[in-house]
Amino acid sequence: MSTFMANPSKLERKWYIIDAANKPLGRVAAQAASILRGKHKPEFTPHVDCGDHVIIINAEKAVLTGKKLDQKVYYRHTGYVGGLKEVGYRKLMADRPEFAMTKAIKGMLPHNTIGANSMKRLRVYKGAEHDHEAQKPEMWNLEIK
């Protein structure tokens, strides 16, 4: 018996919707990263990009547990001397919740071309409406605690 290796040209990619309303941001991000990677499929192969498309709705209603809203900070650097910028997650979740969700998911994917290609299949929306009805997406039915 030989080991099964997924062939990228023969993969069927499905579309899934994850509703992030009243769910922890990290748990939703972990589930989305797993779907984008393809780990929910029996034909998962680590060196092949075999994941599905993910649509996350209601990103603004995702919650951060504990004191993360006040203590967690997003840092970036402009490239100039003294150019370190910081934004607290309370302000980030109020202004750009899609970015916070995307950043969490990106950190959970491999940092190589497979992870970069997986990120292209992620769509995050602030509210409940999305533009992908033509792809006939299914609601992700497994429980996110």
C-alpha positions in Angstrom: 0.0 0.0 0.0 1.4 3.4 -1.0 0.9 6.8 0.7 -1.6 9.0 -1.0 -0.2 12.3 -2.3 -2.7 15.0 -3.3 -2.5 16.4 -6.8 -3.1 20.2 -6.9 -4.7 20.1 -10.4 -7.3 17.5 -9.3 -8.4 19.2 -6.0 -11.9 20.6 -5.6 -12.0 23.7 -3.6 -15.2 24.5 -1.6 -16.3 27.8 -0.1 -17.1 28.1 3.6 -18.6 30.9 5.7 -17.6 31.3 9.3 -19.7 33.6 11.4 -17.5 35.3 14.0 -20.3 37.0 16.0 -19.8 36.5 19.8 -16.9 34.0 19.3 -13.3 34.5 20.4 -11.1 36.0 17.7 -8.3 33.5 18.1 -10.6 30.5 18.0 -12.2 31.7 14.8 -8.8 32.4 13.3 -7.5 29.0 14.2 -10.5 27.3 12.6 -10.1 29.5 9.5 -6.4 28.7 9.2 -7.1 25.0 9.4 -9.7 25.2 6.6 -7.4 27.4 4.5 -4.6 24.8 4.9 -6.9 21.9 4.1 -6.4 20.0 7.4 -10.1 19.1 7.6 -9.9 17.0 4.5 -8.9 13.3 4.5 -6.6 13.9 1.5 -4.5 16.5 3.3 -0.9 16.5 2.2 1.5 18.9 4.1 3.6 20.0 1.1 0.6 20.6 -1.2 -1.8 23.6 -1.0 -5.1 21.7 -0.7 -7.2 24.1 1.3 -10.6 25.7 0.7 -11.9 29.3 0.4 -13.0 30.9 3.7 -15.4 33.9 4.1 -15.5 35.4 7.6 -18.5 37.5 8.4 -19.3 39.7 11.4 -15.6 40.3 12.2 -16.6 43.4 14.2 -18.6 41.2 16.6 -15.7 38.9 17.4 -14.6 39.1 21.0 -11.2 39.3 22.7 -11.2 37.5 26.1 -9.6 38.6 29.3 -7.8 42.0 29.3 -6.6 41.7 25.7 -8.7 44.7 24.5 -6.8 47.0 26.8 -3.4 45.3 27.0 -2.7 43.8 23.5 -1.0 46.2 21.1 -0.3 46.0 17.4 3.2 47.4 16.4 4.5 48.4 13.0 7.5 50.4 11.9 7.6 53.0 9.2 11.2 52.4 8.3 12.4 55.8 9.5 14.3 56.5 12.7 11.9 56.6 15.7 9.1 55.4 13.4 7.6 52.7 15.7 3.8 53.0 15.6 1.5 51.3 18.0 -2.3 50.8 18.1 -4.2 49.2 20.9 -6.6 46.4 20.1 -9.6 48.4 21.4 -9.0 51.0 18.7 -8.0 48.4 16.1 -11.2 46.4 16.7 -13.3 49.5 16.5 -11.7 50.9 13.3 -10.4 47.9 11.4 -11.7 44.5 12.7 -11.0 42.9 9.3 -7.3 43.7 9.7 -7.2 42.2 13.2 -8.8 39.0 12.0 -6.6 38.8 8.9 -3.4 39.3 11.0 -4.4 36.6 13.5 -5.0 34.1 10.6 -1.8 35.0 8.8 0.2 34.3 11.9 -1.3 30.8 12.1 -0.4 29.8 8.5 3.0 28.6 7.4 5.4 31.5 6.5 6.2 30.3 3.0 4.5 30.2 -0.4 1.8 27.7 0.7 0.8 30.2 3.4 0.9 33.1 1.0 -1.3 31.3 -1.5 -3.7 30.3 1.3 -4.1 33.9 2.3 -5.4 34.7 -1.2 -8.4 32.5 -0.5 -9.4 34.4 2.7 -12.1 37.0 2.6 -13.0 38.9 5.8 -16.1 41.2 6.1 -17.0 43.6 8.9 -20.8 43.0 8.7 -23.0 40.1 7.7 -23.1 40.8 3.9 -20.6 39.4 1.4 -20.3 39.3 -2.4 -19.8 35.6 -2.9 -23.3 34.2 -3.3 -22.4 33.0 -6.9 -19.9 30.5 -5.4 -22.6 28.9 -3.3 -20.7 28.9 0.0 -21.7 26.6 2.8 -21.9 27.6 6.5 -19.1 26.0 8.5 -21.0 23.7 10.8 -18.4 22.6 13.4 -18.7 24.3 16.7 -16.2 27.1 17.6 -16.2 27.5 21.4 
